Amino acid sequence: MAASERDVIIEDRTVRVREAGDPSGFPVLYFHGTPGSRLDVAFGDEIAATEGVKLLSFDRPGYGGSSLCPFGLLSLGRAALSITEQLGVDRFAALGLSGGGPFALAAAAAGGRRVTRVGVASGAGPFQEVPGALEQLSAIDTRAVGLLPDNPAEAAATFASGFVSFEVMSQGDDTVRAVFEPSLSERDRVLFADPVIGTKLIASIREGLRQGTEGAGWDNVAWVGRWEIDVAAIETPVLLWYGDEDLMAPPAHGHWLAEHLPRSQLVVRKGEGHLGLFDHFGEVLQALVAP
């Protein structure tokens, strides 16, 4: 199936959706990173087709082609259910990378048995609960957290001010790589420099930030602030994948989630960083759609 895109409308808002892979395959709904876009896993279209997966992805509000509006974990989880309904999809697996991980869990919290499995790859845990997570925040993010829960809009704006601007992202790939370099493990650097994976990932981030950084700001409000979902109430099986050299979402996030999710399996890969999903995309899809 050649990749295709469409806009769906949710409460008078436009949401840009991408479909790829096997059109008759089992649906996997992908939640992009922070920042990122529906194009994060465009490198894997053929892999999805080979694995018999219908790969669906969408831009969260303020990213890429989706209308900007405030959002949180629960509202985004419910939006994901509405998107799949409009696509004619009943049951599906959810997969989230990095900042998309909490939203994949929110889809399961909102969707119950409609969500068959959840995959969280290098995903953020609740910063308010994961030991040491708040201490690792930048000065800007720490100021933003201090505005929560009373002033989420100002907190979102403060978080947004800490993200790399589209003006920087619109420069050459080498400039973009230099911006992210301090946050990358050795293996992440190799993937970021890959002529296929790295180029497509940079293109995805560019697309995600073309409206500005406000969407990324609301991402951080949703999962750096207090979570609106109770992970202990999620009955869906959850697969967790982390790298032991991840500088953005250290394994402590995965361990916390594994301890609090009722049905979870945690894999921590040695020598890998934040972008392990790109090394293991095929096996991740296999695990999510296995009988």
C-alpha angles and dihedrals in degrees: 000000000000111000114261135185136209140168121241124193122230117178092337092311126119118233118189112220131189126203125194143143124048110358091207095041129108109282121248115186111209123209111203129228130261105287103014141093146224086290096067094105099031087117087067102056093110091043090054091050091050091051093049093248128145099214115210126181137166142187116253116230112297094016125106110319099351125104117253118246136139113277143172138189097279097043091049092046090053091046089055089056091050092049093052091046091054089050090054093250119141107174124023145155120246125220126186130184122205107315088011092065097080090050092052087054090048090055089056091046090053099035104044111185093004086078109066099186138354126217120197114190115190088333130176117252123205103299090205090060109030108094111252095002097116091048090060094058122110121250090258093051091046089055090050093051088054089062092059138135095005101052111028095162093056090043090053091050091049093048089047092055089063096059125095110264125243088242088065092041090053091064124088122307092249090058091050092049090052090055092055096037097097091056096048130094120221092265091046089056091054091051093045089054094047109119092227108028097033095045092050093045092052089048089052093052090047090053092047093053099042091104092045135264100293094103090054089050091057089047089061093046088056099053108015087053123060111306118246092210132070106226090195088067095055108108096179115106110257126203116202125198124184138161120232090223096049110138095186104044106017118201089262086080091055093046091052092050093046091053094050104037112086096218111029141134121201126203119185111190119210119234094014132114138192099313100057091125089072091056094046105031096127096050091044090055090046091054093048096052099035114129 
